[in-house]
């Protein structure tokens, strides 16, 4: 066995990995943080990514360069061809490119985790980590919030909302949905302003919040442009990683290995290491060291939308106007709570594509906030430079299709409210002919949704947490890979199911929590 060089090697500097690495280093553990993308200081982030509107960066090739996995694709449903699946690359991971939404999952999500075998993950047990990570400028004094953590939480006042934000809020209130000023409060439901992880209208990623201030720690070493091929296993124990640095394979050793490469790349590393479905690994010539359902169980939030033709005064006034400020969480009526969510989009994809025509478009969307459909991540080869194949299989479960039908029909009904009508210029039906042709027929609507539904880039659950005897799980309640010593997965891939919220805060929480739980 090789001599250990580090106490912990952390693979991936995204939302979970950055938080985990810094907290572990602050505890005195010698941590090597490996990131496939570039290592850069906060001041070196392209200014476009600081904008309240991520479209500013997404439409800028110079901003995208090096910040996203541009060759990663996914099929959203079995009726759709592959399309880009945007995941962050470089320090900060997806927290550097996402929509800056800081919604927590309801604590009931974590109670369900605990009930299915994730001991130590109930709502009450994870709440302290959520409190520790945040600095909520409006509600920080509440006992379920924090006011001194590294992640700032901001909510735009009404005077800074866009026209579609205000139309969604006012139409939903008129239709009987309640007002909830703090979407992260216990049992909150209804119309809420988004909590946003920004300060002075500028993005704060985990690179900014965690890594920048930890650079001088003698216990933390960061290495960028380091693509991990596989985990080195010896006698059923993880002892190191094989990593490509400037294209040259090297081996690094540690007492504990932690994969925090996200819901796509953590399972890919495990499978290249021989940990995964036996038949799949055999088909690629990889010896199976542990037959586990790695890569199975993928979930994301499915979203359907209605494009709105806007009056000139309702369009965005500057490119840096925030793309969304309001959501409406509600229940479909089948016994679930907050399983659907309306969202406002002050600028739609169509508006971005027609920016030079003078046309103004926004959109209203509905998310399937709680899902039963599951997809997969599989390897395309054993080469660490080849991207895996992502098949989301959203809406493959009939219940999901039924609930999204409820959601899109309820959203269409909001179009009749005065607040929405006041911002429209032209016919909504003419902008969405296929949707309106299918609205009254379940089978036709299902076909339309399967052909057009988008995801929220909230991939989870490809290394699911739970009891070892549960054949759907990969890690135990300590995030340790079943049957392998000293190997943990700490990121959104361990979530038993996609939570009823954006995933960024939940991923940071996992990093915070596991830094205290993983001992040498």
Beta strands, then each sheet from edge to edge (+ up, - down):
strand 1: 6-11
strand 2: 31-34
strand 3: 73-75
strand 4: 83-84
strand 5: 134-136
strand 6: 151-153
strand 7: 190-193
strand 8: 198-199
strand 9: 202-203
strand 10: 220-223
strand 11: 226-234
strand 12: 237-245
strand 13: 248-259
strand 14: 275-276
strand 15: 290-291
strand 16: 296-298
strand 17: 302-309
strand 18: 326-330
strand 19: 340-345
strand 20: 361-368
strand 21: 375-378
strand 22: 389-391
strand 23: 454-455
strand 24: 487-489
sheet 1: 10+ 2+ 1+ 13+ 12- 11+
sheet 2: 10+ 2+ 1+ 13+ 24+
sheet 3: 4+ 3- 22- 21+ 16-
sheet 4: 5+ 6+
sheet 5: 7+ 18- 19+ 20- 17+ 23-
sheet 6: 8+ 9-
sheet 7: 14+ 15+
end
